[in-house]
Amino acid sequence: IRYGVEVGKEVSLSDLRRDYDAVFIGVGAHDSMPMGVEGEDKGYRGFIHGVRYLLDISQGKDPYPEGKKVVVVGGGNVAIDCVRSSFRIGKDDVNLVYRRTIAEMPADPAEIHDAEEEKVKFHYLCNPTKIIAPEGKVVGVECIRMELGEPDQSGRRRPVPVPGSEFIIETDILIPAIGQKVDLSFLAEKDGVKLTKWNTIDSDGETFATSQEGIFASGDCVTGPDVLVRATGTGKRAAEKIDLFLSGGKVEASVDENFKAFFSTMKVYNKNEQLNIIGGLKRAQPPMLEPEDRKWTFEEVEQGFKINEAAGEAARCLRCYRIGMVALG
């Protein structure tokens, strides 16, 4: 393992491909999207992007221990992680600013519900316009009220500013968490790796091969920002394809992968189906720590089922959709 090597400066991807039989790219999507507001590029104390904030917390650091008031901007899972983690490092006034309504929030509904229980203050239909930092230190953020107009490309109604509705939220820490992007600055034209129109790496969904033989890629640098478990899963599958490539085999989707893809298109399961069965056991809810107890600790919120409870939940299954294939000659 070689640490502290900056690909694209100290060594190029082409150099790596020349020296090694295979190269895997899994750089993720760690760059934060800018808010486009006045003052965000000034280096103010108290201003930090969401991914950086969460990374500091995961390493046991509070980037601004003197600050107790927090404003997070965004409506996705990273934004929710930021507000909930803020309580857990001792912040006592935690706010989330989102430019649409709760109905349009892309974050997991369960996470939103849990954040509401923990008394995060949600400010819907408003958007930041200016960072207030008179002496280089964040003391507030100016916001403007929004109203929903016609749908945009995402299918959600476009937020439109309401003239003259500006107001200020006092805060010590401002955290934009409005999305991430892939940093591909390490790629050079000579590397020949094809990109998509979304500025992600173009790799095959089953083999993870890129446009350059011997170079593979998966995870967020291919899909864009996504959940950890999916990146981990595709990374494991990519390793299997690389092993096949190095051993001289044909790099292609396996029989199991082809069947999985086939069954996913068959639509044998309709999640909206109503079975109209009277009676039966209702879904059990896992026990959870009380909001006022859990918000100040990183203890697991969901306590999980006991063995007999888990078995009881499994017994509720009416259709497991196991699929068997029989070949007749």
Secondary structure, 3 states (H helix, E strand, C coil): CCCCCCECCCECHHHHHHHCCCEEECCCCCEECCCCCECCCCCCECECCHHHHHHHHHCCCCCCCCCCEEEEECCCHHHHHHHHHHHHCCCCEEEEECCCCHHHCCCCHHHHHHHHHCCCEEECCEEEEEEECCCCECCEEEEEEEEEEEECCCCCEEEEECCCCCEEEECCEEEECCCEECCCCCCCHHHCCCECCCCCECCCCCCCECCCCCEEECCHHHHCCCCHHHHHHHHHHHHHHHHHHHCCCCCCCCHHHHHHHHHHHHCCCCCCCCCCCCCCCCCCCCCECCHHHHCCCCCCCECCCCHHHHHHHHHCCCCCCCCCCCCCC
